[in-house]
Structures are given as structure tokens and as C-alpha cells.
Amino acid sequence: MSADFPRCAVCGGERWRAAWRGKVRAGKFGSFTEPTEIRQCEGCGVQRLAEGACQDESFYASGDYREFLGQGKSAASFYAEHDPLQLERLNICRPHTLRGKTLADIGCAGGSFLDHVRGLAAAALAIEPAEHYHPVLAKNGYHVFASIKAAHKEWRGRIERAFSFSVIEHVAEPRAFLQEARELLAPEGTLLLSTPNRADFLMELLPDEYPAFFYRSVHRWYFERDSLARCAEAAGLKVAELRCVHRFGPGNALGWLKDRRPPGRGPFPGMADAGLDAAWRATLERDFRGDYLYASLIRP
């Protein structure tokens, strides 16, 4: 073990093997770190960034994180970036109703997801370490906490539906994070979380260019479906469902192949076809080779 690769925070393993060495993305595309290292735990399969290249948790509690991404730290900037993502997340929630449920969004930032379901919930917790979002969250009627632990005193064992989108890859200890979330859930309560998929097919298609884009200084942990399931089970949660979502049509992959850089969401010239897009996404999602994972987890 070393300071950069201590005992695995998912399974406790001590053996790591090399997965990637090179620059990784720092903030917006075009900005990269100095060469660093990604290793994979031989026990559970999770990958992690060398600790010395990671951001500490205080970075996320400040406005620095959003500004680092080029998004701005205001609630309005957050909504502009994240409101368009909520349809995808609401689709994943189906067919389960949120009406009359007690909800929590863990790592909610400005509360975009909660705003989309506000009229349905009996009560909603907004758990967010960045305190500059707290006034707008409180104004919108949410019970606001800076951490899961802070919510335990009043809400332990009471949350029927919890959500945590694109958070677990940032935290210091993912198993401990899920254990804290588990304690918040009522018996048979569910947690829906998402994280980037390390098995994204572009990682294999472009092994020299895409990893430097996929791996990021703000993401300490990298999961595919098996390591994510192992993490959840180690935290005492039952995996009800694992789903893969691919958010881009084939034009994105063609753009990467052509220019060796992210082309965005627009169609590749001459390739704008809804049926082709749907078939492409469905194929990658079926094989768990899309760019995002969703896990539905239950507290037994």
C-alpha cells in the first residue's frame, strides 16, 4: 500500500493493479492534470485515482467545484445546466410513484431534481455540502442539511425514496457513504443512485484518447456494474436493479473517431436519424457499454 493507494474503501483490499497512467481531465475539456495514475482493486474491481491527484471534500462544500467546471456557482447557473437532465432521471424512476412519499436528494446542489417532484412528496430533504445553495433550498420548502449524518438525528429510518445522482464517484469512502444513506432509509426504502460507467465502450474504442477525458481530477472512484453492486452489498443494501443509460447518438462516437475530442450532442453530418439513435443507445444499454449507470438499492 501507499499514500496514493491505501486500503480499498469499498472492500478493504490492499492489492492494486495499474489501469491508466497519464493526464486526466481537470475541469472543462482542454484542461488536464500532470500525469497521474489510476489503479484497480484486485478484490472488488473498483478503480480509483491516486489520492494525491484528488480534490478534498472541502472543495465541494465551496463554490469552487461548479466554477472549476465552468458552470458558475449560482442556483440559476445550476438550473440552466441541470434542468435538462431531469427527464432522464424521472424516466428511470418509473413505474414507482413518488406521490405522498418522504424523499431525500443526497448531493442535490441547487435542487433541480427536487423541484421537478416537489408537488408530489409528503416531505423532501435536500442534503448538500455546498452551503451557498442552502437559502434557495430552504426557500423552496425543503428540509436542508449539509450532510447525511446531520440528517440522521431527525430523519433516521424515515426516508422512503432517496436519490443521489453523480455523487458517489466524488466521495472519500463510497461504502461508508452508502452505509450512511442506508441508515436514513426506512425498511424497504429505496436509494436510486447514478455514476459514470467505466465500461463505456469508448474506453475500448479509443484507448489512447478517451481515458484522459473520462478520468477526472474531481472523480476519485470509477465503477462498472459489478463493482458498483459489490459496493452496495458491502454497505448492507440489496441491489434491486442495475441499468445502463447511454446519452449520446452514434454521431458522438463518429465525432470522437474523426477528431479525437468530444464533439458534443449534435448529430454527425448526414446521420440525423431518430431510429438509428434509438437502436444505437438500446444496444449499448443492453450490453452495459453506455456512459452511465443507475442502481436501484433497497434497505432490507
MOBEL-V402973 format. One record per residue. N is the residue number from 1. OMEGA is omega in radians with two decimals (NA if undefined). Layout:
[[N/OMEGA] [N/OMEGA]]
//
This chain:
[[1/3.11] [2/3.11] [3/-3.14] [4/-3.13] [5/3.13] [6/3.11] [7/-3.08] [8/-3.12] [9/3.05] [10/-3.02] [11/-3.11] [12/-3.12] [13/-3.09] [14/-3.05] [15/3.13] [16/3.04] [17/-3.07] [18/3.08] [19/-3.12] [20/2.97] [21/-3.14] [22/3.08] [23/3.03] [24/-3.04] [25/3.09] [26/-3.12] [27/-3.11] [28/3.10] [29/-3.09] [30/3.08] [31/-3.07] [32/3.06] [33/2.86] [34/3.13] [35/-3.13] [36/-3.01] [37/2.96] [38/3.06] [39/-3.11] [40/3.12] [41/3.13] [42/3.12] [43/-3.03] [44/3.09] [45/3.10] [46/3.01] [47/3.08] [48/3.04] [49/3.06] [50/-3.03] [51/-3.12] [52/3.12] [53/-3.05] [54/2.97] [55/3.09] [56/-2.98] [57/3.11] [58/3.12] [59/-3.11] [60/3.13] [61/3.11] [62/3.04] [63/-3.04] [64/-3.05] [65/-3.10] [66/3.13] [67/3.08] [68/3.12] [69/-3.13] [70/-3.06] [71/-3.03] [72/-3.01] [73/-3.09] [74/3.07] [75/-3.14] [76/3.11] [77/3.11] [78/-3.13] [79/-3.12] [80/-3.11] [81/-2.91] [82/3.10] [83/-3.14] [84/-3.12] [85/-2.94] [86/3.10] [87/3.08] [88/-3.09] [89/3.10] [90/3.09] [91/3.12] [92/-3.14] [93/-3.10] [94/0.05] [95/-3.06] [96/3.12] [97/3.04] [98/-3.07] [99/3.09] [100/-3.09] [101/3.01] [102/-2.96] [103/2.95] [104/3.01] [105/-3.04] [106/-3.03] [107/-2.95] [108/-3.06] [109/-3.10] [110/3.04] [111/-3.09] [112/3.14] [113/-3.14] [114/3.12] [115/-3.12] [116/-3.13] [117/-2.99] [118/-3.09] [119/-3.09] [120/-2.95] [121/2.99] [122/3.06] [123/-3.10] [124/3.07] [125/3.05] [126/-3.10] [127/-2.98] [128/-3.13] [129/-3.11] [130/-2.97] [131/3.10] [132/3.04] [133/-2.99] [134/-3.14] [135/-3.13] [136/3.09] [137/3.11] [138/3.12] [139/-3.13] [140/2.96] [141/-3.12] [142/2.98] [143/-2.91] [144/3.11] [145/3.13] [146/-3.11] [147/3.07] [148/-3.12] [149/3.13] [150/3.13] [151/-3.05] [152/-3.02] [153/-3.09] [154/-2.92] [155/-3.14] [156/3.09] [157/-3.04] [158/-3.02] [159/-3.13] [160/-3.14] [161/3.08] [162/-3.11] [163/3.07] [164/-3.04] [165/3.04] [166/-3.13] [167/-2.97] [168/-3.13] [169/-3.11] [170/-2.89] [171/-3.14] [172/-3.05] [173/-3.03] [174/3.11] [175/3.11] [176/3.08] [177/3.13] [178/3.07] [179/3.08] [180/3.10] [181/3.12] [182/-3.13] [183/3.11] [184/-3.04] [185/2.93] [186/3.02] [187/-3.04] [188/3.00] [189/-3.05] [190/3.01] [191/3.04] [192/3.12] [193/3.09] [194/3.11] [195/3.07] [196/-3.09] [197/3.13] [198/3.14] [199/3.01] [200/-3.01] [201/3.13] [202/3.08] [203/3.11] [204/-3.09] [205/-3.09] [206/-3.00] [207/3.14] [208/-3.05] [209/-2.96] [210/3.13] [211/3.12] [212/3.05] [213/-3.09] [214/3.12] [215/-3.00] [216/3.14] [217/3.13] [218/3.12] [219/3.12] [220/-2.97] [221/-3.11] [222/-3.04] [223/2.73] [224/-2.93] [225/-3.09] [226/-3.12] [227/3.08] [228/3.10] [229/3.13] [230/3.12] [231/3.14] [232/-3.12] [233/3.09] [234/3.12] [235/3.11] [236/3.11] [237/3.10] [238/3.13] [239/3.10] [240/-3.10] [241/2.94] [242/3.13] [243/3.06] [244/3.08] [245/3.03] [246/-2.96] [247/-3.03] [248/3.04] [249/-3.12] [250/3.11] [251/3.11] [252/3.12] [253/3.13] [254/3.09] [255/3.07] [256/-3.14] [257/-3.10] [258/-2.96] [259/-3.12] [260/3.10] [261/-3.10] [262/-3.10] [263/-3.08] [264/-3.02] [265/-3.10] [266/-3.13] [267/3.01] [268/-3.11] [269/3.13] [270/-3.06] [271/-3.11] [272/-3.12] [273/-3.05] [274/-3.14] [275/3.10] [276/3.10] [277/-3.09] [278/3.14] [279/3.13] [280/-3.10] [281/-3.12] [282/3.14] [283/3.14] [284/3.13] [285/3.12] [286/-3.09] [287/-3.10] [288/3.10] [289/3.06] [290/-2.97] [291/-3.12] [292/3.06] [293/2.98] [294/3.11] [295/3.03] [296/-3.01] [297/-3.06] [298/2.93] [299/-3.10] [300/NA]]
//
